[in-house]
Amino acid sequence: MGAKPDILIIDDDRDMVQSMKVILESRGYSVRSAGNGRDGLLRLEEAVPDLLVLDVMMTTVTEGFDLAYKLKRRPEFAGLPILMITGFTQRMAEAGPEGFQHVLGEEWPVSMLLEKPVDPDELLRHVAALLAQGALP
């Protein structure tokens, strides 16, 4: 088998990053992280990962979506699978959809959306599925 699949996690919740990192590394994945979209973009430009795990709400309530849209417009990242893990739907239910209309009215730039807290087995199952899809010619 070749090199370990490289996963980049962009999330401002350090505990969430650490727990996902432990889970993913226990299955042989190489994991890097960044705490916000700006730093995450720098990590992406250093080396394009096999999979991006991305939070929605960081510096702003839609920072993850904003970054995902930006990545999909850049050819070097257009095929990058993005697994979004978020409490976004709960936040939207609490605040109402008005503040998120610009996100809801567009085609979603992510491969899959999972709500926090994420079950470790579910995380691993979806990561494996997205990596397998990315391996197809």
N, C-alpha and C positions, 0 to 999 in steps of 0.2 A: 504494500500500500504506500501511496505517496505521502506528501506532507500533510500534517494535521489541517483540517479545515479552519480557516481564520474567521473569527466572529468579532465584530466590533459592537460594543454596547454603548449607546449614548443615552444617559439618564442622569439626572441630578440627585437622585436618591441613592446615596452611597451604600446603604444597607441592601437595597434592591440589587444594585450592581454586584456587590460582594456575594450575595446569595446565588444570583444567576451564574456568576463566574465559577463558584464552587461546583454547582450542578453541571455546568457545561464542561469544565476541565476534568471532572470525574469521568466523563465519557470520551475523553481524548481530544477535545476541541482546544484550539489555541484562542485565547480571549484577550482582547484589548478593550480599553474603555476611555470615555470622555464624559465630562460632567455637564456639557451644554453643546448646543448646535455649532457654535463657532469653533470650539476645540475639536468637536467631532469631525467637522469638515477638514480641519488640518490633518487629523489622523487618517481620514479617507484619502486625502491627497498624497500622504506618505506611502500608503499601500492600500489598494482596493481590497476589502475583505471578501470572503465568499458569501457572507450574510451580515446584514445590519440589523441589530435589535435596537429599536428606537422608542423612546418615551415621547408623549405628546407635549405635556405641560412641564416646561422647565422655566427659563427666564420669562417667557410669555406663555399664555394658555394654549397657543397653537404653534409653538416653536418647532415641535417635531414635524407637524404637517408642513410648515413652511420649508423646513430643510428637505423633506421628502420631495416636495414639488420642485425645489431647486435642483435636486439630484437627478430627477427624471428628465429635466431639460438639458442636462449635460451628457453628451454621448458616452463618455467614459464611465458613467454611473447608471445609464439608462436601463441596463439589464440586471442591476444589483437587486437581489431579493431583500425586501424589508419586512421584518416582523415587528409590528408596532404593539407595544405592551403599555397599557394605560388605564387610568381611572377616568378617562375622558367621558365615557358614556354616563357615568354616575355624576360627574360634574355638569354635563349638559342637562341631565334630568333635573338637577338642583337649580341651575341658573337659567334654564330655558334655552331653546335653540337659536334665539336671535343673535347672540354674540358669536355664534359659530357658523352663521349662514354662509359665509364665504368659503368655508371648508365643506359644508354639506352640499353645496351647489356644484361642486366640481367632481370629476372622476378621482377616486381615491388613488394616491400614488404609492400605496403599500400593497404588499402581497397578502398580508394577513393581519388581523387585529385581534389581540387577546386582552381581556380585562384583568387588571390587578385585583387581588393577588392571584398569581398564576400558579397552578399546580405543577410541581417539578416534572411529573411524567408527561403532562400536557405540553409543557415547554419543550422537553426533549423530543416528543413526537413531532411537533410542528417544525422544530429546527431541522430534524432529519428529513422531513418531507420537503422543505424548501431547499435544502442543500441538494437533495436528489434531483429536484426539478432543475436546479441551476447546472447540474452535471450533464443534462441532456444536450445533444448537439444542436 
